[in-house]
């Protein structure tokens, strides 16, 4: 079913709100855009195609994917393939943009399987998340873009203490990230395959970034390649932020980062002229092995390099 123009307009406003605050929080975003402008790869920032945006959630009552996904399903996004990250104790889905829309990003949303953590970690998490006693999305007017934007950036529970954050960090860096950052946009993703020759492969784009001094996630190799070779990804290391915690304490922690994706043309369309290639001819979906390493863009093994 095609999404109505009103819902698409609301969705666009919600996405604009997310990107506005994300760009303020992640200086690499403007740094990369400025570098592309300087090299005349693009003439304006809005020429960049956003492959997907990603969110992290806690798998607890009233929250998690079951709650969060209601927002974007309302605007016509369609739930697609599930993914399991056994070592990190995460579940995820991706969501395809509304039918009839153009230039809207896919969504990749994950949740921590809190019940799989130690009793101590579960106690810490529930001390905060149990403050949410009903599904907050059910009380949200999803047709009010300003209300949805505010919700995605507002505290859902009390400000954590440094001790609680560090205890979670020792067991699950994902848990620590979410307990502080909540629904902040985890990353957006530049589609490199639509850039001009010389920048349109992930290898070329990574070389461009490295030459300009951007720090890239090296977990599993700087370039993550799906087994079929069709999806190639890389990412920056998360920007560090001086974060205020409870009791007036501060700590330098990982914020968000930028990802880059190349979706190669499917073998059955290899003979199509470049001028005829559209999104439907390229590799779709995601790859768990790639995503598993991209998650580590916020981990101390990367940010502490």
CORURBEL-V45353 format. One record per backbone hydrogen bond with DSSP energy under -0.5 kcal/mol. CO is the residue of the C=O (numbers start at 1). NH is the residue of the N-H. Records with the same first field share a line. If there is no record, write none. Layout:
BEGIN
CO->NH, NH
END
This chain:
BEGIN
4->8
5->9
6->10
7->11
8->12
9->13
10->14
11->15
12->16
13->17
14->18
15->19
16->20
17->21
18->22
19->23
20->24
21->25
22->26
25->27
26->29, 30
27->31
28->32
29->33
30->34
31->35
32->36
33->37
34->38
35->39
36->41, 42
37->40
44->47
45->48
49->51, 191
51->106
52->189
53->108
54->186, 187
55->110
57->112
58->60
60->63
62->136
63->67
64->67, 68
65->69
67->70
68->71, 72
69->73
70->74
71->75
72->77
73->76
78->96
81->94
83->92
84->86
85->89, 90
86->89
89->113
90->85
91->111
92->83
93->109
94->80
95->107
96->78
98->101
99->3
106->53
107->95, 109
108->55
109->93
110->57
111->91
112->59, 114
113->116
114->117
118->122
119->123
120->124
121->125
122->126
123->127
124->128
125->128, 129
126->130
128->131
129->132
131->133
134->136
135->138, 139
136->139
137->140
140->142
141->144
143->145
144->148
145->149
146->150
147->151
148->152
149->153
150->153
151->154
160->246
161->165
162->166
163->167
164->168
165->169
166->170
167->171
168->171, 172
172->176
173->177
174->178
175->179
176->180
177->181
178->182
181->184
186->257
187->54
188->259
189->51
190->192, 261
191->194
192->195
196->199, 200
201->205
202->206
203->207
204->208
205->209
206->210
207->211
208->212
209->212, 214
210->213
215->237
218->221
222->224
223->225
224->233
226->229
230->232, 264
231->226
232->262
233->224
234->260
235->217
239->255
241->243, 253
243->251
245->248
246->249
249->245
251->243, 253
253->241
256->239
257->188
258->236
259->190
260->234
261->192, 193, 263
262->232, 264
264->283
266->269
267->270
269->272
273->276, 277
274->277
278->281
279->282
281->266
287->291
288->292
289->293
290->293, 294
291->295
293->296
294->297
295->298
296->299
297->238
299->302, 303
300->304
302->305
END
